[in-house]
Amino acid sequence: MDQDLLDRLAIKQLVDNWVVWRDAGHWDRFRTVWHDDGVMQATWTQGTADEFIAMSKDGWAKGVSILHFLGGNSIDLKGDRAISQTKMTISQRAKVHDVLVDVVCTGRFYDFIERRAGKWGFVLRQPIYEKDRMDPVDPAARLELDRKLLESFPVGYRHLAYLQHQIGYKIKMNMPGLQGPEVEALYARGDRWLNGSAL
């Protein structure tokens, strides 16, 4: 196999390991996918990989249920740097106004990945939130949302944000969506970084 293909396979495995190890709670293994200065951005937390792991552990202990599923993957590779985009869904279950619901958010993971000392690792993971929905787990249950609160959140993740707000998280309000200045700025940042700029 040529080196380009080997690198792409290693990056794809890194992306897959992130989801499997994070959702299974294999925290020691999960830490290995990150470089020491790795950063995670999400609707409910923004910070270092270690902070994200600590908050995820804390959430697990409190019964927070967030799972991920991956789809297609595209990698732009330039030397020791890569931008990886992966179709994904985020699924979160919790009670909203005393009704147990599932929220499913569809989007992409937009990842800044770098090879250092021969090892590929995450430098920055930035989800792109494209659309979402909320459904009662019991289809006979009646759920009424605060329409004003719901519409105060960005359209790509408003149901996810509504749920997370209800369980006490502070929501980041300017995450990139399918279109708009935030996602265009992210693409431009990715291009600059791929071509050698600092993050």
C-alpha positions in Angstrom: 0.0 0.0 0.0 1.2 3.5 -0.7 1.7 6.0 2.1 -1.3 8.2 1.2 -3.7 5.3 1.6 -2.0 4.1 4.8 -2.4 7.7 6.2 -6.1 7.8 5.2 -6.8 4.4 6.8 -5.0 5.6 10.0 -7.1 8.8 10.1 -10.4 7.0 9.5 -9.5 4.5 12.3 -8.8 7.4 14.6 -12.2 8.9 13.8 -13.9 5.5 14.4 -12.1 5.0 17.6 -13.2 8.4 18.9 -16.8 7.4 18.7 -16.6 3.8 19.9 -14.3 4.5 22.9 -16.1 7.7 23.9 -19.6 6.1 23.8 -18.4 2.9 25.6 -16.7 4.9 28.3 -13.2 3.5 27.6 -11.7 6.8 28.8 -8.0 5.7 28.9 -8.2 4.5 25.3 -10.2 7.6 24.3 -7.5 9.8 25.6 -5.0 8.3 23.2 -6.8 9.7 20.1 -6.0 13.2 21.2 -2.8 15.2 21.1 -1.9 16.8 24.4 -3.2 20.2 23.2 -6.3 18.8 21.6 -9.6 20.8 21.9 -13.2 19.7 21.8 -16.0 22.0 20.7 -19.6 21.0 21.4 -22.9 22.7 22.1 -22.6 21.9 25.9 -18.8 22.2 26.5 -15.8 23.8 24.9 -12.3 23.1 26.1 -9.3 20.7 26.2 -9.6 17.0 25.6 -8.9 16.4 29.3 -11.7 18.8 30.3 -14.1 17.1 27.8 -13.2 13.6 29.2 -13.8 14.9 32.8 -17.1 16.4 31.9 -18.2 13.3 29.9 -17.3 11.1 32.9 -19.3 13.4 35.2 -22.2 13.2 32.8 -22.0 9.4 32.7 -22.2 9.3 36.5 -25.3 11.5 36.4 -27.0 9.4 33.8 -26.5 11.6 30.8 -27.0 9.5 27.7 -25.3 10.8 24.5 -24.4 8.4 21.7 -22.9 8.9 18.2 -23.2 7.1 14.9 -20.9 7.7 11.9 -21.5 7.7 8.1 -19.4 8.7 5.1 -15.9 10.2 5.6 -13.9 12.6 3.4 -10.2 13.5 4.1 -8.2 16.3 2.8 -4.6 15.3 3.4 -1.5 17.5 3.1 1.8 16.2 4.6 1.4 15.7 8.3 -2.0 17.5 8.5 -5.5 16.5 7.6 -9.0 17.9 7.6 -11.5 15.0 8.1 -15.2 15.4 7.6 -17.5 12.6 8.7 -21.3 12.4 8.5 -22.7 11.7 12.0 -25.7 11.7 14.2 -25.7 12.6 17.8 -28.5 10.9 19.9 -29.3 12.1 23.3 -32.1 10.8 25.7 -33.4 12.7 28.7 -36.6 14.0 30.2 -37.9 17.3 28.9 -40.9 18.7 30.9 -41.2 15.2 32.6 -41.5 13.4 29.2 -38.7 11.0 28.2 -37.5 12.0 24.7 -34.9 11.2 22.2 -33.2 14.0 20.2 -31.4 13.1 17.1 -29.1 15.7 15.5 -27.6 15.1 12.0 -24.4 16.8 11.0 -20.7 16.4 10.4 -17.6 16.1 12.5 -15.0 18.6 11.1 -11.7 17.5 12.5 -8.2 19.0 12.5 -5.9 16.0 12.7 -2.1 16.1 12.7 0.7 13.5 12.7 3.3 14.2 15.4 6.3 11.9 16.1 4.7 9.4 13.7 1.3 9.4 15.4 -2.0 10.8 14.1 -4.1 12.6 16.7 -6.9 15.1 17.1 -5.9 18.8 17.4 -9.5 20.1 17.2 -12.9 18.5 16.8 -15.6 20.9 15.6 -19.1 19.5 14.9 -21.3 21.0 12.2 -25.0 20.8 13.2 -27.3 20.5 10.2 -30.7 19.5 11.5 -32.4 17.8 14.5 -35.6 16.6 15.9 -37.1 15.6 19.2 -39.5 12.6 19.8 -41.1 11.2 22.9 -39.8 7.7 23.6 -43.4 6.7 24.3 -45.3 7.7 21.1 -48.5 8.2 23.1 -46.9 10.8 25.4 -47.8 14.4 24.9 -45.0 16.9 24.8 -45.4 20.7 24.7 -42.3 22.8 24.2 -41.8 26.5 25.0 -41.9 27.8 21.4 -40.1 31.0 22.2 -37.2 29.2 24.0 -37.0 26.6 21.2 -36.7 29.3 18.5 -34.0 31.1 20.5 -31.6 28.4 19.6 -29.8 28.0 16.2 -31.9 26.0 13.7 -29.4 23.2 13.2 -29.4 22.1 16.8 -32.3 23.8 18.5 -34.0 20.6 19.8 -30.6 19.3 21.1 -30.0 22.7 22.7 -33.4 22.8 24.3 -32.9 19.3 25.9 -29.4 20.2 27.1 -30.6 23.5 28.5 -33.3 21.7 30.4 -30.8 19.4 32.1 -28.6 22.4 33.1 -26.0 22.9 30.4 -24.9 26.3 29.1 -25.4 26.3 25.3 -22.9 27.7 22.9 -25.0 29.8 20.5 -22.8 30.2 17.4 -21.9 26.7 16.4 -21.6 26.1 12.6 -24.6 24.8 10.7 -25.2 23.6 7.2 -25.0 27.2 5.8 -24.0 30.6 7.1 -21.0 32.6 8.2 -20.0 30.3 11.0 -19.5 27.3 8.7 -17.8 29.4 6.0 -15.4 30.7 8.6 -14.7 27.1 9.7 -13.9 26.0 6.1 -11.6 28.9 5.7 -9.9 28.1 9.0 -9.5 24.5 7.9 -7.9 25.6 4.6 -5.5 27.9 6.3 -4.5 25.3 8.8 -4.0 22.6 6.2 -1.7 25.0 4.4 0.5 25.5 7.5 -1.1 28.2 9.6 -1.4 28.0 13.3 -4.9 27.3 14.8 
